[in-house]
Amino acid sequence: MKLKLFCVALMTLFATAFVSAQNEFGKGDMALNINYGMGNFDVEDNVFQHSLGASLEYGILDGIIKGKGTVAVGGQVGFGFGSKTVQGVDINCTRFRIATRGVFHYQFIPQLDTYAGITLGIVDIDKAELEGDFGDYEIEKLEEKETRFVGPVAFAGARYMFSDSFGLNVELSWDSFAMVGL
């Protein structure tokens, strides 16, 4: 637990010290999100997960709709973990993901950056470990690992900027129900 808190504190320090987010996101601007998320690994496993992630975006095109709105591109990395017990069998899952990200930003009011986009996974490594007693059968550390390309995942979010270099964000997506961060 101490290691997780240290990692979150280190990412927060990096975000506030080195990246300058603007009140209105535009061409040439960069945004770094450091997030904690909650959700399920997938419908079949139904394993609740916690996730830590970071995404970086760069504005490439301005003035899409009546002089407002910005298109940005970037990438993200994330790590998820979760576990549950089903009929005496412990299931531990982890996920590591590297993905590209296309985002459309639109500011309805000052200091509130709303955005939506699509993520395409480059690498998605899921690992599940099963161990325990299932009736008369004992399962001794069965491990399953899968590496795959992840198709498009839609997301939407909002970032409220308290200053030019610090804000809070909330993001919703299909594979991690809710993410909050800096």
Secondary structure, 3 states (H helix, E strand, C coil): CHHHHHHHHHHHHHHHHHCCCCCCCCCCCEEEEEEEEEEECCCCCCCEEEEEEEEEEEEEEEEEECCEEEEEEEEEEEEEEEEEEECCEEEEEEEEEEEEEEEEEEEEECCEEEEEEEEEEEEEEEEEEEEEEECCEEEEEEEEEEEEEEEEEEEEEEEEEEECCEEEEEEEECCCCEEEEC
